[in-house]
Amino acid sequence: MKHFESLKKNYEFQSVYRNGKSYANKYLVMYVKENGAEKNRIGISVSKKVGNSVVRHRITRLVRESYRLHEAMFNSGLDIVIVARKSAATAGYDEIRSGLLHLGKLHHVVVPQ
């Protein structure tokens, strides 16, 4: 199984925002940029506008777990930034998972299994 790393530095996020391509749906916005490595790097951004820290961390955990369980479906060598929208605050796991896979298909980075 492939393993993913996290985007941690602000300049890494800014590079993906500036040079990546984005698609959005009701719950999430996904930016994708090729990184030239063999692993994917994932960054998750949840603004204070979405909710308090409990809500923000819950969304972060849902997105991370959704990606982890479907990691084998994603192409390698990508920097991916996932930004949560306000409507994600009330979303459950199934909505976040389907939103993540939907955006992956729009970006053509998900290989159907």
C-alpha positions as CSV (number, residue, x, y, z in Angstrom):
1,M,0.0,0.0,0.0
2,K,1.2,3.5,-0.8
3,H,1.7,5.9,2.0
4,F,1.0,9.6,2.0
5,E,2.8,12.5,3.6
6,S,1.3,15.8,4.7
7,L,1.8,19.2,3.4
8,K,2.9,21.3,6.4
9,K,4.5,24.5,5.3
10,N,2.6,27.6,4.1
11,Y,4.8,27.8,1.0
12,E,3.8,24.3,0.0
13,F,0.1,25.1,0.3
14,Q,0.6,28.4,-1.6
15,S,2.4,26.5,-4.4
16,V,-0.5,24.2,-4.9
17,Y,-3.0,27.0,-4.7
18,R,-1.2,29.1,-7.3
19,N,-0.1,26.3,-9.8
20,G,-2.7,23.6,-9.2
21,K,-6.0,23.1,-10.7
22,S,-9.2,23.2,-8.6
23,Y,-12.7,21.8,-8.6
24,A,-15.3,22.1,-5.9
25,N,-18.5,20.5,-4.8
26,K,-21.0,21.1,-1.9
27,Y,-18.6,20.1,0.9
28,L,-15.0,20.4,-0.4
29,V,-12.7,22.2,-2.7
30,M,-9.7,20.2,-4.1
31,Y,-6.5,21.6,-5.6
32,V,-4.2,19.2,-7.4
33,K,-0.7,19.7,-8.6
34,E,1.9,17.1,-9.7
35,N,4.9,17.0,-7.4
36,G,7.4,14.7,-9.3
37,A,7.7,12.3,-6.4
38,E,6.4,8.8,-6.0
39,K,4.2,9.6,-3.0
40,N,1.2,11.8,-2.7
41,R,1.3,14.7,-0.2
42,I,-2.0,15.8,1.3
43,G,-2.9,19.1,2.9
44,I,-6.2,19.7,4.7
45,S,-7.4,23.2,5.4
46,V,-10.5,24.0,7.5
47,S,-11.1,27.7,8.2
48,K,-12.4,29.1,11.5
49,K,-15.5,30.2,9.5
50,V,-16.5,26.5,9.4
51,G,-16.9,26.1,13.1
52,N,-15.1,25.8,16.5
53,S,-12.0,23.7,17.0
54,V,-14.0,20.5,17.7
55,V,-15.9,20.8,14.4
56,R,-12.7,21.7,12.5
57,H,-10.8,18.7,13.8
58,R,-13.7,16.4,13.2
59,I,-13.8,17.4,9.5
60,T,-10.1,17.0,9.3
61,R,-10.3,13.5,10.7
62,L,-13.1,12.6,8.3
63,V,-11.2,13.8,5.3
64,R,-8.0,12.1,6.3
65,E,-9.8,8.8,7.0
66,S,-11.7,9.0,3.7
67,Y,-8.4,9.5,1.8
68,R,-6.6,6.8,3.8
69,L,-9.3,4.1,3.0
70,H,-9.3,5.0,-0.7
71,E,-5.7,5.8,-1.1
72,A,-5.1,2.9,-3.5
73,M,-7.6,4.5,-6.0
74,F,-5.6,7.8,-6.3
75,N,-2.7,8.2,-8.8
76,S,0.8,8.7,-7.3
77,G,3.0,11.8,-7.5
78,L,0.5,14.5,-6.5
79,D,0.2,17.4,-4.1
80,I,-3.4,17.6,-3.0
81,V,-4.9,20.3,-0.9
82,I,-8.5,19.8,0.4
83,V,-10.4,22.8,1.7
84,A,-13.6,22.3,3.7
85,R,-16.6,24.5,3.0
86,K,-19.1,25.6,5.7
87,S,-21.6,23.0,4.7
88,A,-19.0,20.3,5.7
89,A,-19.7,21.1,9.3
90,T,-22.9,19.2,9.3
91,A,-21.8,16.5,6.9
92,G,-21.2,12.9,7.9
93,Y,-18.6,10.5,6.8
94,D,-20.5,9.2,3.8
95,E,-21.0,12.7,2.4
96,I,-17.3,13.6,2.9
97,R,-16.1,10.3,1.3
98,S,-18.4,10.7,-1.7
99,G,-17.4,14.4,-2.1
100,L,-13.7,13.4,-2.0
101,L,-14.1,10.7,-4.6
102,H,-16.3,12.9,-6.8
103,L,-13.6,15.6,-6.8
104,G,-10.9,13.0,-7.5
105,K,-12.9,11.8,-10.6
106,L,-13.2,15.4,-11.8
107,H,-9.5,15.9,-11.6
108,H,-8.9,12.5,-13.3
109,V,-6.7,11.3,-10.5
110,V,-8.9,8.5,-9.3
111,V,-8.6,5.1,-10.9
112,P,-11.9,3.2,-10.7
113,Q,-11.6,-0.3,-9.0
